[in-house]
């Protein structure tokens, strides 16, 4: 009893709250420390594994010149446009096939068949159709964002408890009220989970899209640095992709907490 009381969250409240707030940074900081120690070995090659300090200096130099911010803005715009186009289409079609059995019969089988094709394998075809300009890059990103949101929206709608729908019908709710008050709120957790997954696919796709005959963006920055063996800038670009993905995921988590505050699984406890 004494041991369990000593190690309980209430017995060490400040330690518990500290790990809840900052625990996610423990592993990245540990890896950063190991990286720093590895680069300080006498036999390490800075051209192959630059130190964190060298990468920070490269980022500072690019930041002062304004080049880094320009590439980040361009990549963010591409990611946002692709997510908006592919996500909107996936959301609408997911709702349609989830609500309507006729739409499911007409669309879902074909969409599922196309989903089995890796979207990055379509790059040669997209280049043939759209060239190597912005339309091709944004279309590729949109294609990557479409399927996670479609699948999760469709699954979310179909996972709504039928008893709730029957209860709503008993209370006289019409189709619009049923959708507004029961179907959409019930499907929202899955939809937002699809958005989080889609954001990961968006940044992964963008890395590839920006290495194809691009003259701007973070992917171009990495590709150009590779040609000149600037490993510090290559790693800097990779870290920026990771940071942007982390920020995007954090924003979606905030959106989840706001939109799903009625759901006990997403409600922020007073202990936090």
C-alpha positions as CSV (number, residue, x, y, z in Angstrom):
1,X,0.0,0.0,0.0
2,X,2.8,2.4,0.9
3,X,4.6,1.7,-2.4
4,X,1.5,2.2,-4.6
5,X,0.7,5.5,-2.7
6,X,4.2,6.8,-3.1
7,X,4.2,6.2,-6.9
8,X,0.6,7.2,-7.6
9,X,0.0,10.3,-9.8
10,X,-1.6,12.1,-6.8
11,X,1.4,11.4,-4.6
12,X,3.8,12.9,-7.2
13,X,1.4,15.4,-8.8
14,X,4.0,17.8,-10.2
15,X,6.1,14.9,-11.7
16,X,3.0,13.4,-13.2
17,X,2.0,16.8,-14.8
18,X,5.5,17.4,-16.0
19,X,5.7,14.1,-17.9
20,X,2.2,14.6,-19.3
21,X,3.3,18.0,-20.7
22,X,6.9,17.4,-21.7
23,X,7.3,13.7,-21.9
24,X,6.9,13.6,-25.7
25,X,10.2,15.5,-26.0
26,X,12.2,13.1,-23.9
27,X,13.1,10.7,-26.8
28,X,13.9,13.4,-29.3
29,X,16.2,15.2,-26.8
30,X,17.9,11.8,-26.0
31,X,18.5,11.1,-29.7
32,X,19.9,14.6,-30.1
33,X,22.3,14.1,-27.2
34,X,23.5,10.7,-28.7
35,X,23.9,12.4,-32.1
36,X,26.0,15.2,-30.6
37,X,28.2,12.7,-28.8
38,X,28.6,10.6,-31.9
39,X,29.8,13.6,-34.0
40,X,32.4,14.5,-31.4
41,X,34.3,11.2,-32.0
42,X,37.6,11.7,-33.7
43,X,36.8,9.2,-36.4
44,X,33.5,10.8,-37.4
45,X,33.2,12.4,-40.8
46,X,31.4,15.8,-40.8
47,X,30.6,15.3,-44.5
48,X,28.6,12.2,-43.7
49,X,27.2,13.1,-40.3
50,X,27.3,16.8,-39.4
51,X,26.9,17.9,-35.8
52,X,23.6,19.4,-34.6
53,X,25.6,22.7,-34.2
54,X,26.6,22.6,-37.9
55,X,23.0,22.1,-38.9
56,X,21.8,25.0,-36.7
57,X,24.4,27.2,-38.3
58,X,23.3,26.2,-41.8
59,X,19.7,26.9,-40.8
60,X,20.6,30.3,-39.3
61,X,22.5,31.3,-42.5
62,X,19.6,30.3,-44.7
63,X,17.2,32.0,-42.3
64,X,19.1,35.3,-42.3
65,X,19.1,35.4,-46.1
66,X,15.4,34.7,-46.3
67,X,15.8,31.7,-48.5
68,X,14.7,29.2,-45.9
69,X,11.4,31.0,-45.1
70,X,10.7,31.3,-48.8
71,X,11.0,27.6,-49.4
72,X,9.0,26.8,-46.2
73,X,6.1,29.1,-47.4
74,X,6.1,27.5,-50.8
75,X,6.0,23.9,-49.4
76,X,3.3,24.9,-46.9
77,X,1.1,26.4,-49.7
78,X,1.5,23.2,-51.8
79,X,0.6,21.0,-48.8
80,X,-2.4,23.2,-47.9
81,X,-3.8,23.2,-51.4
82,X,-3.3,19.5,-51.9
83,X,-4.9,18.8,-48.5
84,X,-7.8,21.1,-49.3
85,X,-8.5,19.6,-52.7
86,X,-8.0,15.9,-51.9
87,X,-9.5,16.2,-48.4
88,X,-12.6,18.0,-49.5
89,X,-13.3,15.4,-52.2
90,X,-12.6,12.5,-49.9
91,X,-14.9,14.0,-47.2
92,X,-17.8,14.6,-49.5
93,X,-17.5,11.2,-51.2
94,X,-17.1,9.5,-47.8
95,X,-20.3,11.1,-46.5
96,X,-22.1,10.1,-49.7
97,X,-21.1,6.5,-49.6
98,X,-21.6,6.3,-45.9
99,X,-25.1,7.7,-45.9
100,X,-26.4,6.3,-49.2
101,X,-26.4,2.7,-50.1
102,X,-26.9,3.7,-53.8
103,X,-23.8,5.9,-53.7
104,X,-21.9,3.1,-52.0
105,X,-22.8,0.6,-54.8
106,X,-21.8,3.1,-57.5
107,X,-18.6,4.5,-56.0
108,X,-17.0,2.6,-53.2
109,X,-15.9,-0.5,-55.1
110,X,-14.1,1.6,-57.7
111,X,-12.5,3.9,-55.1
112,X,-11.3,0.9,-53.1
113,X,-9.8,-0.6,-56.2
114,X,-7.9,2.6,-57.0
115,X,-6.8,2.9,-53.4
116,X,-4.7,-0.3,-53.7
117,X,-2.5,1.4,-56.3
118,X,0.4,3.3,-54.5
119,X,-0.3,6.9,-55.4
120,X,3.5,7.6,-55.8
121,X,3.5,5.0,-58.6
122,X,1.3,7.3,-60.6
123,X,4.0,10.0,-60.9
124,X,4.9,9.1,-64.5
125,X,1.3,9.3,-65.5
126,X,0.7,12.5,-63.7
127,X,3.8,14.1,-65.4
128,X,2.5,12.9,-68.8
129,X,-0.9,14.4,-68.2
130,X,-0.1,17.6,-66.2
131,X,3.6,18.2,-67.0
132,X,6.2,19.0,-64.2
133,X,4.6,22.2,-63.0
134,X,2.7,23.1,-59.9
135,X,-0.5,21.4,-61.0
136,X,1.3,18.0,-61.0
137,X,2.8,18.5,-57.5
138,X,-0.5,19.7,-56.0
139,X,-2.5,16.9,-57.7
140,X,-0.1,14.3,-56.4
141,X,-0.4,15.7,-52.8
142,X,-4.2,15.8,-53.2
143,X,-4.3,12.2,-54.3
144,X,-2.3,11.2,-51.2
145,X,-4.7,13.2,-48.9
146,X,-7.9,11.8,-50.6
147,X,-7.9,8.2,-49.5
148,X,-7.3,8.5,-45.7
149,X,-10.1,11.1,-45.3
150,X,-12.4,9.1,-47.6
151,X,-11.9,5.8,-45.7
152,X,-12.2,7.3,-42.3
153,X,-15.3,9.4,-43.2
154,X,-17.0,6.4,-44.7
155,X,-16.1,4.2,-41.7
156,X,-17.2,6.9,-39.3
157,X,-20.6,7.3,-40.8
158,X,-21.2,3.5,-41.0
159,X,-20.0,3.1,-37.4
160,X,-22.7,5.3,-35.9
161,X,-24.9,3.3,-33.4
162,X,-28.1,2.2,-35.2
163,X,-29.9,2.5,-31.9
164,X,-29.2,6.2,-31.8
165,X,-30.6,6.6,-35.3
166,X,-33.8,4.7,-34.3
167,X,-34.1,6.8,-31.2
168,X,-33.8,10.0,-33.3
169,X,-36.5,8.8,-35.7
170,X,-38.8,7.9,-32.8
171,X,-38.4,11.5,-31.5
172,X,-39.4,12.8,-34.9
173,X,-36.0,13.9,-36.3
174,X,-36.0,14.3,-40.1
175,X,-33.1,13.3,-42.4
176,X,-31.3,16.6,-42.0
177,X,-31.7,16.7,-38.2
178,X,-30.5,13.1,-38.0
179,X,-27.4,13.9,-40.0
180,X,-26.7,17.2,-38.0
181,X,-27.3,15.9,-34.5
182,X,-26.4,12.2,-34.7
183,X,-24.6,11.0,-37.8
184,X,-22.0,13.8,-38.2
185,X,-21.1,14.1,-34.5
186,X,-20.8,10.3,-34.3
187,X,-18.5,10.2,-37.3
188,X,-16.4,13.2,-36.4
189,X,-13.8,11.3,-34.3
190,X,-13.0,9.1,-37.3
191,X,-13.0,12.0,-39.7
192,X,-10.5,13.9,-37.6
193,X,-8.3,10.7,-37.3
194,X,-8.4,10.5,-41.1
195,X,-7.3,14.2,-41.2
196,X,-4.3,13.4,-39.0
197,X,-3.3,10.4,-41.1
198,X,-3.8,12.4,-44.3
199,X,-1.4,15.1,-43.0
200,X,1.3,12.5,-42.6
201,X,0.7,11.3,-46.2
202,X,0.7,14.9,-47.5
203,X,4.2,15.7,-46.2
204,X,5.5,12.3,-47.3
205,X,4.1,12.9,-50.8
206,X,5.4,16.5,-50.9
207,X,9.0,15.3,-50.2
208,X,8.8,13.2,-53.4
209,X,6.8,15.8,-55.4
210,X,9.3,18.6,-54.7
211,X,12.3,16.5,-55.9
212,X,10.8,16.3,-59.5
213,X,12.1,19.1,-61.6
214,X,11.3,21.6,-58.9
215,X,13.0,25.0,-58.4
216,X,11.5,25.8,-55.0
217,X,10.3,24.2,-51.8
218,X,12.0,22.2,-49.0
219,X,12.4,19.2,-51.3
220,X,14.2,21.3,-53.9
221,X,16.5,22.7,-51.1
222,X,17.4,19.1,-50.1
223,X,18.0,18.0,-53.7
224,X,20.1,21.0,-54.5
225,X,22.2,20.5,-51.4
226,X,22.7,16.8,-52.2
227,X,24.3,17.8,-55.5
228,X,26.9,19.9,-53.7
229,X,27.4,17.3,-50.8
230,X,25.9,19.8,-48.3
231,X,24.8,17.1,-45.8
232,X,24.0,19.7,-43.1
233,X,21.4,21.3,-45.4
234,X,20.0,17.9,-46.4
235,X,19.4,17.0,-42.8
236,X,18.1,20.4,-42.0
237,X,15.4,20.0,-44.8
238,X,14.5,16.6,-43.3
239,X,14.1,18.0,-39.8
240,X,12.0,20.9,-41.2
241,X,9.6,18.4,-42.8
242,X,9.4,16.5,-39.5
243,X,8.8,19.8,-37.6
244,X,6.1,20.9,-40.0
245,X,4.4,17.5,-39.7
246,X,4.5,17.8,-35.9
247,X,3.0,21.3,-35.9
248,X,0.2,20.2,-38.3
249,X,-0.6,17.1,-36.1
250,X,-0.6,19.3,-33.0
251,X,-3.1,21.7,-34.6
252,X,-5.4,18.8,-35.5
253,X,-5.2,17.6,-31.9
254,X,-6.2,21.0,-30.7
255,X,-9.1,20.9,-33.1
256,X,-10.1,17.4,-31.8
257,X,-10.2,18.7,-28.2
258,X,-12.3,21.7,-29.3
259,X,-14.8,19.9,-31.5
260,X,-15.0,16.7,-29.4
261,X,-15.2,18.3,-25.9
262,X,-18.5,16.4,-25.5
263,X,-16.7,13.1,-25.9
264,X,-15.2,11.7,-22.6
265,X,-12.3,10.2,-24.5
266,X,-11.2,13.7,-25.7
267,X,-12.2,15.8,-22.7
268,X,-9.3,17.4,-20.9
269,X,-9.2,16.2,-17.4
270,X,-8.8,18.6,-14.6
271,X,-5.8,16.5,-13.5
272,X,-4.0,17.6,-16.6
